[in-house]
Amino acid sequence: MSTAAGTDSTGQGHDPPAGSYWSALLADEEERVARYGLGAGILLVAFGRELLHHLDDADRLLAEARILGLIDRHLGWTDRTAVVAPGRLGVVVVPSTAADLARRAALMHHGLRERGLDVEVAYAYRRDEGGLRAAAARADAALDTVLARRWASEWPVPVRTDEERRRY
């Protein structure tokens, strides 16, 4: 399974654009989590490049809506979802423990794979420093790492002989 708990405490990853729904969702949930002392985490789901590669923007939105519908089967009633980027969906999981978040990531990954979706799932638990925004960045960085490793294994670089290297 390709789940990961993030990279480091710096929260390296993609920062959501200011004013985006995902950014607003993270801010709203962070306020609620901090106010009530709830545990929370982030699940990020990336679905295969081939699923959306050939689609125009309107069809891509329909495909994302269908995938959101499948993801919905793995969510609790307090979880909130948003499209983070094309081919990438985010879930704020509240309330949660670190162990529950890892379990849910594994169940979501296996459940979506069983439905025939080419997906990868990453997760990160909220820490006091940095909050949900930092957790989202850690999950994003972890997902990028998983996808880069997968892409590298799918597209191996050919090994050239010494003679071939001299020609180029």
CNS distance restraints for C-alpha pairs under 8 A (distance, minus, plus):
assign (resid   1 and name CA) (resid 106 and name CA) 7.22 0.50 0.50
assign (resid   1 and name CA) (resid 109 and name CA) 7.43 0.50 0.50
assign (resid   1 and name CA) (resid 110 and name CA) 7.97 0.50 0.50
assign (resid   2 and name CA) (resid 120 and name CA) 5.97 0.50 0.50
assign (resid   2 and name CA) (resid 121 and name CA) 6.36 0.50 0.50
assign (resid   2 and name CA) (resid 122 and name CA) 7.20 0.50 0.50
assign (resid   2 and name CA) (resid 146 and name CA) 6.54 0.50 0.50
assign (resid   3 and name CA) (resid 105 and name CA) 6.90 0.50 0.50
assign (resid   3 and name CA) (resid 106 and name CA) 7.02 0.50 0.50
assign (resid   3 and name CA) (resid 120 and name CA) 7.11 0.50 0.50
assign (resid   3 and name CA) (resid 121 and name CA) 5.27 0.50 0.50
assign (resid   3 and name CA) (resid 122 and name CA) 4.58 0.50 0.50
assign (resid   3 and name CA) (resid 123 and name CA) 6.70 0.50 0.50
assign (resid   3 and name CA) (resid 143 and name CA) 7.81 0.50 0.50
assign (resid   3 and name CA) (resid 146 and name CA) 7.89 0.50 0.50
assign (resid   4 and name CA) (resid 121 and name CA) 7.75 0.50 0.50
assign (resid   4 and name CA) (resid 122 and name CA) 5.03 0.50 0.50
assign (resid   4 and name CA) (resid 123 and name CA) 5.95 0.50 0.50
assign (resid   4 and name CA) (resid 124 and name CA) 7.59 0.50 0.50
assign (resid   4 and name CA) (resid 139 and name CA) 7.43 0.50 0.50
assign (resid   4 and name CA) (resid 142 and name CA) 5.76 0.50 0.50
assign (resid   4 and name CA) (resid 143 and name CA) 7.25 0.50 0.50
assign (resid   4 and name CA) (resid 146 and name CA) 7.88 0.50 0.50
assign (resid   5 and name CA) (resid 122 and name CA) 6.72 0.50 0.50
assign (resid   5 and name CA) (resid 123 and name CA) 5.31 0.50 0.50
assign (resid   5 and name CA) (resid 124 and name CA) 4.90 0.50 0.50
assign (resid   5 and name CA) (resid 125 and name CA) 7.47 0.50 0.50
assign (resid   5 and name CA) (resid 138 and name CA) 7.64 0.50 0.50
assign (resid   5 and name CA) (resid 139 and name CA) 6.68 0.50 0.50
assign (resid   5 and name CA) (resid 142 and name CA) 6.85 0.50 0.50
assign (resid   6 and name CA) (resid 122 and name CA) 7.65 0.50 0.50
assign (resid   6 and name CA) (resid 123 and name CA) 6.78 0.50 0.50
assign (resid   6 and name CA) (resid 124 and name CA) 5.59 0.50 0.50
assign (resid   6 and name CA) (resid 135 and name CA) 7.85 0.50 0.50
assign (resid   6 and name CA) (resid 138 and name CA) 4.49 0.50 0.50
assign (resid   6 and name CA) (resid 139 and name CA) 5.03 0.50 0.50
assign (resid   6 and name CA) (resid 140 and name CA) 7.69 0.50 0.50
assign (resid   6 and name CA) (resid 141 and name CA) 6.51 0.50 0.50
assign (resid   6 and name CA) (resid 142 and name CA) 4.74 0.50 0.50
assign (resid   7 and name CA) (resid  11 and name CA) 7.58 0.50 0.50
assign (resid   7 and name CA) (resid  12 and name CA) 7.69 0.50 0.50
assign (resid   7 and name CA) (resid 138 and name CA) 5.80 0.50 0.50
assign (resid   7 and name CA) (resid 139 and name CA) 7.87 0.50 0.50
assign (resid   7 and name CA) (resid 141 and name CA) 6.66 0.50 0.50
assign (resid   7 and name CA) (resid 142 and name CA) 6.03 0.50 0.50
assign (resid   8 and name CA) (resid  12 and name CA) 7.46 0.50 0.50
assign (resid   8 and name CA) (resid 138 and name CA) 6.85 0.50 0.50
assign (resid   9 and name CA) (resid 134 and name CA) 7.83 0.50 0.50
assign (resid   9 and name CA) (resid 138 and name CA) 7.70 0.50 0.50
assign (resid  10 and name CA) (resid 134 and name CA) 7.57 0.50 0.50
assign (resid  11 and name CA) (resid 130 and name CA) 7.94 0.50 0.50
assign (resid  11 and name CA) (resid 134 and name CA) 4.80 0.50 0.50
assign (resid  11 and name CA) (resid 135 and name CA) 6.74 0.50 0.50
assign (resid  11 and name CA) (resid 136 and name CA) 7.80 0.50 0.50
assign (resid  11 and name CA) (resid 137 and name CA) 4.95 0.50 0.50
assign (resid  11 and name CA) (resid 138 and name CA) 4.83 0.50 0.50
assign (resid  11 and name CA) (resid 141 and name CA) 7.90 0.50 0.50
assign (resid  12 and name CA) (resid 134 and name CA) 7.96 0.50 0.50
assign (resid  12 and name CA) (resid 137 and name CA) 5.64 0.50 0.50
assign (resid  12 and name CA) (resid 138 and name CA) 5.99 0.50 0.50
assign (resid  12 and name CA) (resid 141 and name CA) 6.12 0.50 0.50
assign (resid  13 and name CA) (resid 137 and name CA) 4.53 0.50 0.50
assign (resid  13 and name CA) (resid 138 and name CA) 6.09 0.50 0.50
assign (resid  13 and name CA) (resid 139 and name CA) 7.72 0.50 0.50
assign (resid  13 and name CA) (resid 140 and name CA) 5.31 0.50 0.50
assign (resid  13 and name CA) (resid 141 and name CA) 4.38 0.50 0.50
assign (resid  14 and name CA) (resid 137 and name CA) 5.99 0.50 0.50
assign (resid  14 and name CA) (resid 140 and name CA) 6.46 0.50 0.50
assign (resid  14 and name CA) (resid 141 and name CA) 7.27 0.50 0.50
assign (resid  15 and name CA) (resid 137 and name CA) 6.56 0.50 0.50
assign (resid  16 and name CA) (resid  20 and name CA) 6.94 0.50 0.50
assign (resid  16 and name CA) (resid  22 and name CA) 6.90 0.50 0.50
assign (resid  16 and name CA) (resid  23 and name CA) 5.75 0.50 0.50
assign (resid  16 and name CA) (resid  84 and name CA) 7.38 0.50 0.50
assign (resid  17 and name CA) (resid  23 and name CA) 6.86 0.50 0.50
assign (resid  18 and name CA) (resid  23 and name CA) 6.40 0.50 0.50
assign (resid  19 and name CA) (resid  23 and name CA) 6.39 0.50 0.50
assign (resid  19 and name CA) (resid  24 and name CA) 6.56 0.50 0.50
assign (resid  20 and name CA) (resid  24 and name CA) 6.29 0.50 0.50
assign (resid  21 and name CA) (resid  25 and name CA) 5.97 0.50 0.50
assign (resid  21 and name CA) (resid  82 and name CA) 6.97 0.50 0.50
assign (resid  22 and name CA) (resid  26 and name CA) 6.17 0.50 0.50
assign (resid  22 and name CA) (resid  82 and name CA) 5.73 0.50 0.50
assign (resid  22 and name CA) (resid  83 and name CA) 7.01 0.50 0.50
assign (resid  22 and name CA) (resid  84 and name CA) 6.01 0.50 0.50
assign (resid  22 and name CA) (resid  90 and name CA) 7.67 0.50 0.50
assign (resid  23 and name CA) (resid  27 and name CA) 6.36 0.50 0.50
assign (resid  24 and name CA) (resid  28 and name CA) 6.14 0.50 0.50
assign (resid  25 and name CA) (resid  29 and name CA) 6.07 0.50 0.50
assign (resid  25 and name CA) (resid  80 and name CA) 7.97 0.50 0.50
assign (resid  25 and name CA) (resid  82 and name CA) 7.99 0.50 0.50
assign (resid  26 and name CA) (resid  30 and name CA) 5.92 0.50 0.50
assign (resid  26 and name CA) (resid  92 and name CA) 7.52 0.50 0.50
assign (resid  26 and name CA) (resid 132 and name CA) 6.14 0.50 0.50
assign (resid  26 and name CA) (resid 133 and name CA) 6.20 0.50 0.50
assign (resid  27 and name CA) (resid  31 and name CA) 6.31 0.50 0.50
assign (resid  27 and name CA) (resid 132 and name CA) 7.82 0.50 0.50
assign (resid  27 and name CA) (resid 133 and name CA) 7.63 0.50 0.50
assign (resid  28 and name CA) (resid  32 and name CA) 6.51 0.50 0.50
assign (resid  29 and name CA) (resid  33 and name CA) 5.98 0.50 0.50
assign (resid  29 and name CA) (resid  92 and name CA) 7.67 0.50 0.50
assign (resid  29 and name CA) (resid 132 and name CA) 7.80 0.50 0.50
assign (resid  30 and name CA) (resid  34 and name CA) 5.96 0.50 0.50
assign (resid  30 and name CA) (resid 131 and name CA) 6.58 0.50 0.50
assign (resid  30 and name CA) (resid 132 and name CA) 5.89 0.50 0.50
assign (resid  31 and name CA) (resid  35 and name CA) 6.03 0.50 0.50
assign (resid  32 and name CA) (resid  36 and name CA) 6.19 0.50 0.50
assign (resid  33 and name CA) (resid  37 and name CA) 5.56 0.50 0.50
assign (resid  33 and name CA) (resid  38 and name CA) 4.87 0.50 0.50
assign (resid  33 and name CA) (resid  39 and name CA) 6.92 0.50 0.50
assign (resid  33 and name CA) (resid  40 and name CA) 7.10 0.50 0.50
assign (resid  33 and name CA) (resid  94 and name CA) 7.71 0.50 0.50
assign (resid  34 and name CA) (resid  38 and name CA) 6.87 0.50 0.50
assign (resid  38 and name CA) (resid  94 and name CA) 7.13 0.50 0.50
assign (resid  38 and name CA) (resid  95 and name CA) 5.71 0.50 0.50
assign (resid  38 and name CA) (resid  96 and name CA) 7.53 0.50 0.50
assign (resid  39 and name CA) (resid  94 and name CA) 6.54 0.50 0.50
assign (resid  39 and name CA) (resid  95 and name CA) 5.22 0.50 0.50
assign (resid  39 and name CA) (resid  96 and name CA) 4.98 0.50 0.50
assign (resid  39 and name CA) (resid  97 and name CA) 5.77 0.50 0.50
assign (resid  39 and name CA) (resid 126 and name CA) 7.07 0.50 0.50
assign (resid  40 and name CA) (resid  92 and name CA) 7.23 0.50 0.50
assign (resid  40 and name CA) (resid  93 and name CA) 5.53 0.50 0.50
assign (resid  40 and name CA) (resid  94 and name CA) 4.75 0.50 0.50
assign (resid  40 and name CA) (resid  95 and name CA) 5.30 0.50 0.50
assign (resid  40 and name CA) (resid  96 and name CA) 4.93 0.50 0.50
assign (resid  40 and name CA) (resid  97 and name CA) 6.78 0.50 0.50
assign (resid  40 and name CA) (resid 125 and name CA) 6.26 0.50 0.50
assign (resid  40 and name CA) (resid 126 and name CA) 5.56 0.50 0.50
assign (resid  40 and name CA) (resid 132 and name CA) 7.64 0.50 0.50
assign (resid  41 and name CA) (resid  92 and name CA) 6.02 0.50 0.50
assign (resid  41 and name CA) (resid  93 and name CA) 5.21 0.50 0.50
assign (resid  41 and name CA) (resid  94 and name CA) 6.91 0.50 0.50
assign (resid  41 and name CA) (resid  96 and name CA) 6.71 0.50 0.50
assign (resid  41 and name CA) (resid  97 and name CA) 7.90 0.50 0.50
assign (resid  41 and name CA) (resid  98 and name CA) 7.55 0.50 0.50
assign (resid  41 and name CA) (resid 101 and name CA) 6.66 0.50 0.50
assign (resid  41 and name CA) (resid 123 and name CA) 7.16 0.50 0.50
assign (resid  41 and name CA) (resid 124 and name CA) 5.69 0.50 0.50
assign (resid  41 and name CA) (resid 125 and name CA) 4.15 0.50 0.50
assign (resid  41 and name CA) (resid 126 and name CA) 5.10 0.50 0.50
assign (resid  41 and name CA) (resid 132 and name CA) 6.94 0.50 0.50
assign (resid  41 and name CA) (resid 135 and name CA) 6.84 0.50 0.50
assign (resid  42 and name CA) (resid  90 and name CA) 7.03 0.50 0.50
assign (resid  42 and name CA) (resid  91 and name CA) 5.69 0.50 0.50
assign (resid  42 and name CA) (resid  92 and name CA) 4.88 0.50 0.50
assign (resid  42 and name CA) (resid  93 and name CA) 5.97 0.50 0.50
assign (resid  42 and name CA) (resid 123 and name CA) 5.42 0.50 0.50
assign (resid  42 and name CA) (resid 124 and name CA) 5.40 0.50 0.50
assign (resid  42 and name CA) (resid 125 and name CA) 6.37 0.50 0.50
assign (resid  42 and name CA) (resid 126 and name CA) 7.58 0.50 0.50
assign (resid  42 and name CA) (resid 132 and name CA) 7.33 0.50 0.50
assign (resid  42 and name CA) (resid 135 and name CA) 6.39 0.50 0.50
assign (resid  42 and name CA) (resid 136 and name CA) 5.80 0.50 0.50
assign (resid  42 and name CA) (resid 139 and name CA) 6.83 0.50 0.50
assign (resid  43 and name CA) (resid  90 and name CA) 5.84 0.50 0.50
assign (resid  43 and name CA) (resid  91 and name CA) 5.01 0.50 0.50
assign (resid  43 and name CA) (resid  92 and name CA) 6.60 0.50 0.50
assign (resid  43 and name CA) (resid  93 and name CA) 7.30 0.50 0.50
assign (resid  43 and name CA) (resid 101 and name CA) 7.91 0.50 0.50
assign (resid  43 and name CA) (resid 105 and name CA) 6.74 0.50 0.50
assign (resid  43 and name CA) (resid 121 and name CA) 6.86 0.50 0.50
assign (resid  43 and name CA) (resid 122 and name CA) 5.81 0.50 0.50
assign (resid  43 and name CA) (resid 123 and name CA) 4.46 0.50 0.50
assign (resid  43 and name CA) (resid 124 and name CA) 6.90 0.50 0.50
assign (resid  43 and name CA) (resid 139 and name CA) 7.06 0.50 0.50
assign (resid  44 and name CA) (resid  88 and name CA) 6.87 0.50 0.50
assign (resid  44 and name CA) (resid  89 and name CA) 5.70 0.50 0.50
assign (resid  44 and name CA) (resid  90 and name CA) 4.56 0.50 0.50
assign (resid  44 and name CA) (resid  91 and name CA) 6.29 0.50 0.50
assign (resid  44 and name CA) (resid 121 and name CA) 5.63 0.50 0.50
assign (resid  44 and name CA) (resid 122 and name CA) 5.27 0.50 0.50
assign (resid  44 and name CA) (resid 123 and name CA) 6.17 0.50 0.50
assign (resid  44 and name CA) (resid 139 and name CA) 6.57 0.50 0.50
assign (resid  44 and name CA) (resid 140 and name CA) 6.94 0.50 0.50
assign (resid  44 and name CA) (resid 143 and name CA) 7.34 0.50 0.50
assign (resid  45 and name CA) (resid  88 and name CA) 5.60 0.50 0.50
assign (resid  45 and name CA) (resid  89 and name CA) 5.14 0.50 0.50
assign (resid  45 and name CA) (resid  90 and name CA) 6.40 0.50 0.50
assign (resid  45 and name CA) (resid 119 and name CA) 6.65 0.50 0.50
assign (resid  45 and name CA) (resid 120 and name CA) 5.81 0.50 0.50
assign (resid  45 and name CA) (resid 121 and name CA) 4.62 0.50 0.50
assign (resid  45 and name CA) (resid 122 and name CA) 6.68 0.50 0.50
assign (resid  46 and name CA) (resid  87 and name CA) 5.63 0.50 0.50
assign (resid  46 and name CA) (resid  88 and name CA) 4.50 0.50 0.50
assign (resid  46 and name CA) (resid  89 and name CA) 6.53 0.50 0.50
assign (resid  46 and name CA) (resid 119 and name CA) 5.48 0.50 0.50
assign (resid  46 and name CA) (resid 120 and name CA) 5.29 0.50 0.50
assign (resid  46 and name CA) (resid 121 and name CA) 6.47 0.50 0.50
assign (resid  46 and name CA) (resid 143 and name CA) 7.67 0.50 0.50
assign (resid  47 and name CA) (resid  51 and name CA) 7.17 0.50 0.50
assign (resid  47 and name CA) (resid  87 and name CA) 5.57 0.50 0.50
assign (resid  47 and name CA) (resid  88 and name CA) 6.68 0.50 0.50
assign (resid  47 and name CA) (resid 117 and name CA) 7.01 0.50 0.50
assign (resid  47 and name CA) (resid 118 and name CA) 5.57 0.50 0.50
assign (resid  47 and name CA) (resid 119 and name CA) 4.21 0.50 0.50
assign (resid  47 and name CA) (resid 120 and name CA) 6.45 0.50 0.50
assign (resid  48 and name CA) (resid  52 and name CA) 7.35 0.50 0.50
assign (resid  48 and name CA) (resid  87 and name CA) 7.45 0.50 0.50
assign (resid  48 and name CA) (resid 117 and name CA) 7.58 0.50 0.50
assign (resid  48 and name CA) (resid 118 and name CA) 4.96 0.50 0.50
assign (resid  48 and name CA) (resid 119 and name CA) 5.82 0.50 0.50
assign (resid  49 and name CA) (resid  53 and name CA) 5.61 0.50 0.50
assign (resid  49 and name CA) (resid  87 and name CA) 7.45 0.50 0.50
assign (resid  50 and name CA) (resid  54 and name CA) 7.35 0.50 0.50
assign (resid  51 and name CA) (resid 118 and name CA) 7.96 0.50 0.50
assign (resid  52 and name CA) (resid  60 and name CA) 6.12 0.50 0.50
assign (resid  52 and name CA) (resid  63 and name CA) 7.65 0.50 0.50
assign (resid  52 and name CA) (resid  87 and name CA) 7.04 0.50 0.50
assign (resid  55 and name CA) (resid  59 and name CA) 5.59 0.50 0.50
assign (resid  55 and name CA) (resid  60 and name CA) 5.54 0.50 0.50
assign (resid  56 and name CA) (resid  60 and name CA) 5.98 0.50 0.50
assign (resid  57 and name CA) (resid  61 and name CA) 6.31 0.50 0.50
assign (resid  58 and name CA) (resid  62 and name CA) 6.59 0.50 0.50
assign (resid  59 and name CA) (resid  63 and name CA) 6.22 0.50 0.50
assign (resid  60 and name CA) (resid  64 and name CA) 6.13 0.50 0.50
assign (resid  60 and name CA) (resid  86 and name CA) 7.90 0.50 0.50
assign (resid  61 and name CA) (resid  65 and name CA) 6.14 0.50 0.50
assign (resid  62 and name CA) (resid  66 and name CA) 6.31 0.50 0.50
assign (resid  63 and name CA) (resid  67 and name CA) 6.25 0.50 0.50
assign (resid  64 and name CA) (resid  68 and name CA) 6.04 0.50 0.50
assign (resid  64 and name CA) (resid  83 and name CA) 7.86 0.50 0.50
assign (resid  64 and name CA) (resid  87 and name CA) 7.28 0.50 0.50
assign (resid  65 and name CA) (resid  69 and name CA) 6.26 0.50 0.50
assign (resid  66 and name CA) (resid  70 and name CA) 6.52 0.50 0.50
assign (resid  67 and name CA) (resid  71 and name CA) 6.12 0.50 0.50
assign (resid  68 and name CA) (resid  72 and name CA) 5.96 0.50 0.50
assign (resid  68 and name CA) (resid  89 and name CA) 7.87 0.50 0.50
assign (resid  69 and name CA) (resid  73 and name CA) 7.14 0.50 0.50
assign (resid  70 and name CA) (resid  74 and name CA) 7.73 0.50 0.50
assign (resid  70 and name CA) (resid 112 and name CA) 7.24 0.50 0.50
assign (resid  71 and name CA) (resid  75 and name CA) 6.92 0.50 0.50
assign (resid  71 and name CA) (resid 108 and name CA) 7.24 0.50 0.50
assign (resid  71 and name CA) (resid 112 and name CA) 7.39 0.50 0.50
assign (resid  74 and name CA) (resid 104 and name CA) 7.61 0.50 0.50
assign (resid  74 and name CA) (resid 107 and name CA) 7.65 0.50 0.50
assign (resid  74 and name CA) (resid 108 and name CA) 5.94 0.50 0.50
assign (resid  75 and name CA) (resid  79 and name CA) 6.05 0.50 0.50
assign (resid  76 and name CA) (resid  93 and name CA) 7.80 0.50 0.50
assign (resid  78 and name CA) (resid  93 and name CA) 7.29 0.50 0.50
assign (resid  78 and name CA) (resid  94 and name CA) 6.09 0.50 0.50
assign (resid  78 and name CA) (resid  95 and name CA) 7.58 0.50 0.50
assign (resid  79 and name CA) (resid  91 and name CA) 6.65 0.50 0.50
assign (resid  79 and name CA) (resid  92 and name CA) 5.62 0.50 0.50
assign (resid  79 and name CA) (resid  93 and name CA) 4.80 0.50 0.50
assign (resid  79 and name CA) (resid  94 and name CA) 5.80 0.50 0.50
assign (resid  80 and name CA) (resid  91 and name CA) 5.57 0.50 0.50
assign (resid  80 and name CA) (resid  92 and name CA) 5.28 0.50 0.50
assign (resid  80 and name CA) (resid  93 and name CA) 6.92 0.50 0.50
assign (resid  81 and name CA) (resid  89 and name CA) 7.16 0.50 0.50
assign (resid  81 and name CA) (resid  90 and name CA) 5.56 0.50 0.50
assign (resid  81 and name CA) (resid  91 and name CA) 4.39 0.50 0.50
assign (resid  81 and name CA) (resid  92 and name CA) 6.41 0.50 0.50
assign (resid  82 and name CA) (resid  89 and name CA) 5.89 0.50 0.50
assign (resid  82 and name CA) (resid  90 and name CA) 5.35 0.50 0.50
assign (resid  82 and name CA) (resid  91 and name CA) 6.62 0.50 0.50
assign (resid  83 and name CA) (resid  88 and name CA) 6.26 0.50 0.50
assign (resid  83 and name CA) (resid  89 and name CA) 4.52 0.50 0.50
assign (resid  83 and name CA) (resid  90 and name CA) 6.14 0.50 0.50
assign (resid  84 and name CA) (resid  88 and name CA) 5.56 0.50 0.50
assign (resid  84 and name CA) (resid  89 and name CA) 5.22 0.50 0.50
assign (resid  84 and name CA) (resid  90 and name CA) 5.85 0.50 0.50
assign (resid  85 and name CA) (resid  89 and name CA) 6.96 0.50 0.50
assign (resid  93 and name CA) (resid 101 and name CA) 7.60 0.50 0.50
assign (resid  96 and name CA) (resid 100 and name CA) 6.08 0.50 0.50
assign (resid  96 and name CA) (resid 101 and name CA) 6.26 0.50 0.50
assign (resid  97 and name CA) (resid 101 and name CA) 6.10 0.50 0.50
assign (resid  97 and name CA) (resid 125 and name CA) 7.73 0.50 0.50
assign (resid  98 and name CA) (resid 102 and name CA) 6.35 0.50 0.50
assign (resid  98 and name CA) (resid 125 and name CA) 5.75 0.50 0.50
assign (resid  99 and name CA) (resid 103 and name CA) 6.25 0.50 0.50
assign (resid 100 and name CA) (resid 104 and name CA) 6.05 0.50 0.50
assign (resid 101 and name CA) (resid 105 and name CA) 6.11 0.50 0.50
assign (resid 101 and name CA) (resid 123 and name CA) 7.29 0.50 0.50
assign (resid 101 and name CA) (resid 124 and name CA) 7.98 0.50 0.50
assign (resid 101 and name CA) (resid 125 and name CA) 7.27 0.50 0.50
assign (resid 102 and name CA) (resid 106 and name CA) 6.32 0.50 0.50
assign (resid 102 and name CA) (resid 123 and name CA) 7.12 0.50 0.50
assign (resid 103 and name CA) (resid 107 and name CA) 6.23 0.50 0.50
assign (resid 104 and name CA) (resid 108 and name CA) 5.96 0.50 0.50
assign (resid 105 and name CA) (resid 109 and name CA) 6.05 0.50 0.50
assign (resid 105 and name CA) (resid 121 and name CA) 6.42 0.50 0.50
assign (resid 105 and name CA) (resid 122 and name CA) 7.06 0.50 0.50
assign (resid 105 and name CA) (resid 123 and name CA) 6.77 0.50 0.50
assign (resid 106 and name CA) (resid 110 and name CA) 6.18 0.50 0.50
assign (resid 106 and name CA) (resid 121 and name CA) 7.89 0.50 0.50
assign (resid 107 and name CA) (resid 111 and name CA) 5.84 0.50 0.50
assign (resid 108 and name CA) (resid 112 and name CA) 5.99 0.50 0.50
assign (resid 108 and name CA) (resid 121 and name CA) 7.73 0.50 0.50
assign (resid 109 and name CA) (resid 113 and name CA) 6.14 0.50 0.50
assign (resid 109 and name CA) (resid 119 and name CA) 6.94 0.50 0.50
assign (resid 109 and name CA) (resid 120 and name CA) 6.60 0.50 0.50
assign (resid 109 and name CA) (resid 121 and name CA) 5.92 0.50 0.50
assign (resid 110 and name CA) (resid 114 and name CA) 6.06 0.50 0.50
assign (resid 111 and name CA) (resid 115 and name CA) 6.49 0.50 0.50
assign (resid 112 and name CA) (resid 116 and name CA) 6.65 0.50 0.50
assign (resid 112 and name CA) (resid 117 and name CA) 5.59 0.50 0.50
assign (resid 112 and name CA) (resid 118 and name CA) 7.82 0.50 0.50
assign (resid 112 and name CA) (resid 119 and name CA) 7.05 0.50 0.50
assign (resid 113 and name CA) (resid 117 and name CA) 5.04 0.50 0.50
assign (resid 113 and name CA) (resid 118 and name CA) 6.19 0.50 0.50
assign (resid 113 and name CA) (resid 119 and name CA) 6.63 0.50 0.50
assign (resid 120 and name CA) (resid 143 and name CA) 7.38 0.50 0.50
assign (resid 120 and name CA) (resid 146 and name CA) 7.68 0.50 0.50
assign (resid 120 and name CA) (resid 147 and name CA) 7.61 0.50 0.50
assign (resid 121 and name CA) (resid 143 and name CA) 6.88 0.50 0.50
assign (resid 122 and name CA) (resid 139 and name CA) 5.56 0.50 0.50
assign (resid 122 and name CA) (resid 140 and name CA) 7.37 0.50 0.50
assign (resid 122 and name CA) (resid 142 and name CA) 6.22 0.50 0.50
assign (resid 122 and name CA) (resid 143 and name CA) 5.27 0.50 0.50
assign (resid 123 and name CA) (resid 138 and name CA) 7.97 0.50 0.50
assign (resid 123 and name CA) (resid 139 and name CA) 4.93 0.50 0.50
assign (resid 123 and name CA) (resid 142 and name CA) 7.73 0.50 0.50
assign (resid 124 and name CA) (resid 135 and name CA) 5.27 0.50 0.50
assign (resid 124 and name CA) (resid 136 and name CA) 6.87 0.50 0.50
assign (resid 124 and name CA) (resid 138 and name CA) 6.23 0.50 0.50
assign (resid 124 and name CA) (resid 139 and name CA) 5.04 0.50 0.50
assign (resid 125 and name CA) (resid 135 and name CA) 6.00 0.50 0.50
assign (resid 126 and name CA) (resid 130 and name CA) 7.94 0.50 0.50
assign (resid 126 and name CA) (resid 131 and name CA) 5.46 0.50 0.50
assign (resid 126 and name CA) (resid 132 and name CA) 5.42 0.50 0.50
assign (resid 126 and name CA) (resid 134 and name CA) 7.57 0.50 0.50
assign (resid 126 and name CA) (resid 135 and name CA) 5.26 0.50 0.50
assign (resid 127 and name CA) (resid 131 and name CA) 5.59 0.50 0.50
assign (resid 127 and name CA) (resid 132 and name CA) 7.66 0.50 0.50
assign (resid 127 and name CA) (resid 135 and name CA) 7.24 0.50 0.50
assign (resid 130 and name CA) (resid 134 and name CA) 4.88 0.50 0.50
assign (resid 130 and name CA) (resid 135 and name CA) 7.39 0.50 0.50
assign (resid 131 and name CA) (resid 135 and name CA) 6.40 0.50 0.50
assign (resid 132 and name CA) (resid 136 and name CA) 5.97 0.50 0.50
assign (resid 133 and name CA) (resid 137 and name CA) 6.32 0.50 0.50
assign (resid 134 and name CA) (resid 138 and name CA) 6.17 0.50 0.50
assign (resid 135 and name CA) (resid 139 and name CA) 6.12 0.50 0.50
assign (resid 136 and name CA) (resid 140 and name CA) 6.01 0.50 0.50
assign (resid 137 and name CA) (resid 141 and name CA) 6.13 0.50 0.50
assign (resid 138 and name CA) (resid 142 and name CA) 6.12 0.50 0.50
assign (resid 139 and name CA) (resid 143 and name CA) 6.07 0.50 0.50
assign (resid 140 and name CA) (resid 144 and name CA) 6.15 0.50 0.50
assign (resid 141 and name CA) (resid 145 and name CA) 6.24 0.50 0.50
assign (resid 142 and name CA) (resid 146 and name CA) 6.29 0.50 0.50
assign (resid 143 and name CA) (resid 147 and name CA) 6.10 0.50 0.50
assign (resid 144 and name CA) (resid 148 and name CA) 5.97 0.50 0.50
assign (resid 145 and name CA) (resid 149 and name CA) 6.18 0.50 0.50
assign (resid 146 and name CA) (resid 150 and name CA) 6.14 0.50 0.50
assign (resid 147 and name CA) (resid 151 and name CA) 5.90 0.50 0.50
assign (resid 148 and name CA) (resid 152 and name CA) 6.03 0.50 0.50
assign (resid 149 and name CA) (resid 153 and name CA) 6.25 0.50 0.50
assign (resid 150 and name CA) (resid 154 and name CA) 6.21 0.50 0.50
assign (resid 151 and name CA) (resid 155 and name CA) 6.04 0.50 0.50
assign (resid 152 and name CA) (resid 156 and name CA) 5.88 0.50 0.50
assign (resid 160 and name CA) (resid 164 and name CA) 5.75 0.50 0.50
assign (resid 160 and name CA) (resid 165 and name CA) 6.26 0.50 0.50
assign (resid 161 and name CA) (resid 165 and name CA) 6.32 0.50 0.50
assign (resid 162 and name CA) (resid 166 and name CA) 6.37 0.50 0.50
assign (resid 163 and name CA) (resid 167 and name CA) 6.59 0.50 0.50
assign (resid 164 and name CA) (resid 168 and name CA) 6.80 0.50 0.50
